[in-house]
């Protein structure tokens, strides 16, 4: 009987680094009895993960999928190829990885019931283990905002505090996702681990979850794949998107915080912060994870907003609507001289 390890994320928990490492060392993994299979990858972009499996399932149901996913292959066809590759593999252990598996646990009850039936059929006769990394909510939302502003999407994001307020709590609180996968494959099928920011330590935790702690696969040290973007450059990019996408009369929603403008909204924000802190600490206790370093506060959100939604970026954007292109032509020193001259 084969064992399938499904690494389900979460987002912003070193998933890209794990996927790149598994793909780069696929031969060594096979020699150790683990197959990081080739099927189930989105065909419209170079991707080391198996996101096509959950995304084709959602697409067939008419559910929302990411903007970048334009693959039209039906879920039935995808799983046939995945199942065939697993059955024909010489390895006793199969590895799948995609953060999109995490999103299945955040969907409606109807979608989750359909997903449960479909994935139980896909892995029928196999032992399934799911691996979930958990990141503290405040660290997560700071990194998630940076990632959202790095996106190639033309749709601009709101200021940081507003972005936090409208973000689905389920992304910061993995209880529903862990419950969904346990419902599919049993309570003991879930392996839940704390996120570690140091790449080698994080990879070692993943390998231990696979039962590979004695295997020497460190042919090279893993590197950070998804590096945080420069805060000033990202804010200038956000401001440019606002200017290009929204007419002048509607820009205020994105240029100014809306959640901090009234007592009623502030109280809503305060309740959300308290609820996330309490539910995350409860999840850690129940799963035996290390307790959160500290409870984050509204003040933490506001201070971080001042850091990322920078006044100096507003000034730069006023002079250079397309600063990214300018900086390709000018050194930082030349740019500063030019800005001083114009000022």
N, C-alpha and C positions, 0 to 999 in steps of 0.2 A: 504494500500500500504506500502510495506516494504522500509526502507531506508538502502542503502548499503554504508558504509564508507570504501573507499579503501585508506589505508595508503601506499603511493607509494615511501617512502624514503625521501630524497635522501640517498645515501651511506654516511657513516661517520656522520650521524646526529642523533645518539641515537636510531636507529631503533631496534637494538637487545634488548635494555633495554625495549622498549615499547612492543615488542613481548613477551619477557619473563614475563613481568608484566601481560599482558593480559591472557596468558596461566595459570599463577599461580593463578590469581584471576578470573578465568572463571566463577566459581559459583556465585561470587558476581556480576559480570557483567550481568549474566543472570537474577539475581534477580532485577537488575536495568533496564532490558529491552534491553540488548545488548548481542549479541551472537558472540563470537570469535570462528567461526566454525572450525571443525576438518578436513574437507575435503580440498583437494588442497595442501597438504604438500608433499615435496619430500620424497619418501619412502626409498631412499638409505642412508639417514643419519637422525639422530635425529634433527629435525628442528621445531622451534615454528612458522615458517612463512608459507605463502601460495605461495611460489615461484614456485610450480609445475604448477600453472595455466598459468602464462606467459611463463615459460620455455618449457612446453609441446607444446604450440602454436608455439614457435620459432623452436623447434625440428622438428615438423611436416613439417615446411617450409624448412628444411635443413639449417636453420640459425645457427650461432655460439652460443653455450651455454657454461657455465662455465665447467671447467675440472671435477669438483666434481659431476656434474649432469649426471647420467647414467641411469635415469629412462626411460623406453621404452613405458610407457602408453601413448596412443594417447590423444590429446587434447579433442576430442569429448567425450571420456569416462570420462575424468577428469571433464569437465564442467557439464556432466549429474549428477554426484554425488554432485558437488557443488550446482547446481540448486535445486536438490532434498532436500539437507540439509537446504538450505535457506527457501524453501517453507514449509518444515515440522517444522521449528523452531517456538517455542512459542514467541520468541522475535520479536519486531517490527523493531529492528535495528540490522544490521549485520556488523561485523568488519572483514575486510581482511587486511593483511599487508605483504608486501614484497618489498625489494629494487629492485627486478627484474622487478616490474611494471614500475619503472623509466626508465629502459633501453629500453622499447618499444618506448618511445618518441624520442630515439636517432637513430632509425633504418631508413632505406631507405623509400622513399615515398610509394613504392609498399607495403612494409611490414606494414607500419602504416595504409594504407587503408584497408588491410585485417584484421588487428587487430581491427580497428574501427568497422568494420562490425561484427566481431566475438563477441566483448565485448558488443556491443549494443544488440545483440541477447541473450547473456548470462543473461543480467540484464533487459531484456524487461519487462515493467510493473512495474519497481521499480525506486525509486528515488536514484540517485547515487551522492555521494560527494567524492571528492578526497582530501587527506591531504598530503601536500608536505612541508617538512622542508628544509630551505635554509641555507647553511653555507658559510661564506666568502671564496673566492677562495684560498687565501694563507693558511688559517687554514685547509681548505679541503685537499689541495695537500700534506701538511706536514703529516696529519693524514693518508691519502691514501697511502703514501709511507711507513709509518710504518706498515700499514695493509698488503701491498703487500709483504713486507719482512717477515712478520709473516706467510705468506701462506706456506702450505705444498708442494706446487708445486716445482719441481726440477729445473724449469726454473729461472735463476737468473735475478734480475733487474739491470738496469744501475744505474749510480750515480744519485744523486737527481736532479740536474739541467737538465740532459738529460731526466730523467724520467718525469719531468714536461713538457719539450718541446714536447715529443711524446704523452703525455696524451691527449685524446680527449677533446676539449674545452667544449663539451656538458655536461661532468660530472661536470664541475665547473660552468657552466652557464645553469640554468634550463629552459630557455625560451622555447625551442623546446618541452620539455617534458610537461610543463604546457599548451602550446598551443595544443598539441596532445590530452590531456585528456579533455580540454575544447571543442575541436572539437567533441569529442565523446559524451559528456553529458551536454554541455552548458557552457557558460562563468561563470555563477554564481556557477557552481558545484565545482570549485576549491577553496580550503582553503589553503592559502600559509602563512607559519609562519617562523619566524627566529629561527634558531637553538640556543638552550641554553645548555651550558656545564654542568650546575648543574642538576643532575638527577631528583630531585623532581620538580623543576621549569619546566623542559622539559616535564615531565609526566603531570603536571597540565595543560600546554598549550594543550597537546593532548586531555585531557579530556574535556577541554573547547570547543575544536573544535567539539567534539562529542555532545556537549550540556549537559555535565554531571557535570558542575561546582558545582552544589549543592549536588551531590552524594558523600557520604563519603565512598570511597573505599580504603583509605589509611591504610589498615590493617598492612602493613609494608612499610617502605620507600624503594623505588627502589634503586638498586645498579648498579654500572657500570659493564656491562656484557662484553663488548669488551675493555679490558684494554690495553693501549699502551705497546708495548714490550720494553725491555731494549735496549738502542741504541747500546751499544758495542756488546752485544750478537747477535743482529740482523745483524750488519755489519759483524761479524765473520761468521755468517751463510751464508750471501750473498757471501762472499769471498770463502767459502768452495764450494758453488754451482758452482761458476765460475771455480774453479780449477777442479771440478769433471766433469762438463758438457762440457767445451770448451777446445780445444787443445791450447797449449801455444801460438801459433802464432795469435790466434784470441781473446785472453783474454783482450788485451789492450782496445778494444771497451767498455768493462764493468769496467775495472779498472781505466780508465782515462776518464775525461769528453771530449766528442767529440764536443759538442755545443760551448764550450769556447775556441776552438782551432783556430778559424779564425774570421776575422772581419765580413765576410758575415754572418756566423752563429750567431754571437753576435747581429747583426742587426735584424736578424729574431727573436731571443729571445726577444729583446727589443720591437719589434712590437707586439709579442704575449702578453707580459706583459701589454702593453698599451691597447690593444684591450680588454683583459679580464677585466681590471679595469673599462674601459669606459662602457662596456656592462653590467657588474654587477651593477654598479651604476645606469645605466638607468633602469635595471630591478627592482631595489629596489624603485626607484622613482615611476615607473608605478604601482607597487603593494602596495605602501604605507608601505614598510618595513623600519626599521631603516637603515640609511645610513651606509656604511662600516666604521669601526673604522679608517682605514687609507688605503691609496693605497699602495700596496706592490710594491717593486722595484726589479731590477735584483740583487742589493746588498743583499736584503733579501734572495734571492734564494742561492746565493753563500755562505753567512754566514751560512745558514742552512745546506748546503752541507758539510761544514767543521765540523759541529756538528754531522751529522749522518754518513757520510763516513769517519770514524775516522782513524787517523794515528796510534793510539794505538791499534786499532783492527787489522790493517795490521801486526803490530809487533806480536801480540798474535797469529794470524793465521799462521804466519811463523813457530812458535814453536809448535803450537797445532792445526793441521788441523781439529781435532774433539773435539774442546774445550767444546762443550755442554756436551758430554759424560764425559769428564774429571771433569767438575765442579760438576757433580752428585756425584762423589766419593771424591772430595776434598772440604774442606771449603775454603772460599776466602782467609783466612790467610795462609793456607797451600799452596794454589796455588801460592800466591805471593812469598813465600819462595822458592818454587820449581823453579819459573821463574827466580828469582834472582840468584839461584845457577847455573842454566843452562847458564844464561847470562854471 
